[in-house]
Amino acid sequence: MTQPQARNATFRFQDTAIVSVEQVEAPTAVTSAWIDEQLADTYARLEVRPGLLESLAGIRERRWWPEGVSFADAAAMAGRKAIEAAEIEPGAIGLLIDTAVSRAHLEPSAAVDIHHQLGLPPHCINFDLSNACLGFVNGMHLAGTLIDAGQIDYALIVDGEGSRELQERTIARLQGPDTTVAHIFEDFASLTLGSGGAAMVLGRASAHPDGHRLIGGVSRAATEHHRICVGDMNRMVTDSRALLEAGLQLSGELWKEAAEEFDWADLDCYVIHQVSNVHTQAICGALGIDPDRVPLTFPMYGNIGPASIPVTLALQSDQLQRGQRIGCLGIGSGLNASVIEISW
């Protein structure tokens, strides 16, 4: 029996709104020029032109946390800001989702550390949700579904990322005498990463008329590309060109099918995952997005993984106006892509 072709995963929200979205900035700025200085001898030996991180990727600097600040600490700092901004008591939160890629250990979950730091109640369900750079958008989707179902009143989604250890190890490895040109380009994406924290409180739109309603969205997978970018806290190996090409194809297919359900051709603001200048220009061209409606954070913060969308949204929030339509587009290596529309 022939199976019908699966459609895009389309979802709509009924009574979910963003009550607050906040970010915390890692204090140490690390410039791309400084990284070039660390790799000057390797570049000279291999006749590789320095400056690609800034001229090609468009990343002038990224941030590092001080030693001793954990990924969970960063997420908890952002979570505390979001709870205070939402003007609710921690005891009202029924769900905590930590969406970070960065993790210090496999178990227990980072969520239990964050739950403890924030003094959340015993009835607050808490767990990690990991899906590369798409995790935060997935967390919004899941939390909104549970709020609409009436199971919880408030959800807190957090993310704490840190690139310091990975980049220190990457630089040390590339300084070695056995480094080849291929190694430099395999590790290039690792040097574009950044550190930061973000958090969002979601609640019932009916209880928060001043909140920012989640409208709906779509998701799509292309898991045949799951080996293009593979990493851990020691090394991330990426075929950047293949990842870009596959991501463009996946995003284009998602955007085309989403047009049957949503009209995203003329949104007021597009908050897309922050990777690089090349990635942003390519996505805008492929989807027909006006680049002037795409706020950028990667030049000063780098690619902060799943935190990049909420960090960008938080930094842009003062510029957004009531009723504007916002599209949050995330792509996670693997590949998965998802878009959520917000009515600000």
SULHU-V744810 format. One record per helix or strand of 2 or more residues. SS is the DSSP state (helix for helix, strand for strand). FROM is the first residue (numbers start at 1). TO is the last residue. If there is no record, write none. Layout:
BEGIN
<<SS	FROM	TO> <SS	FROM	TO>>
END
This chain:
BEGIN
<<strand	9	12> <strand	16	25> <strand	28	31> <helix	32	38> <helix	40	46> <helix	52	55> <strand	61	64> <helix	71	86> <helix	90	92> <strand	93	98> <helix	110	118> <strand	125	128> <helix	132	148> <strand	154	161> <helix	164	174> <helix	181	186> <helix	188	192> <strand	196	204> <helix	205	207> <strand	212	221> <helix	223	225> <strand	229	231> <strand	236	238> <helix	240	258> <strand	269	272> <helix	277	287> <helix	291	293> <helix	298	301> <helix	307	319> <strand	325	332> <strand	336	343>>
END
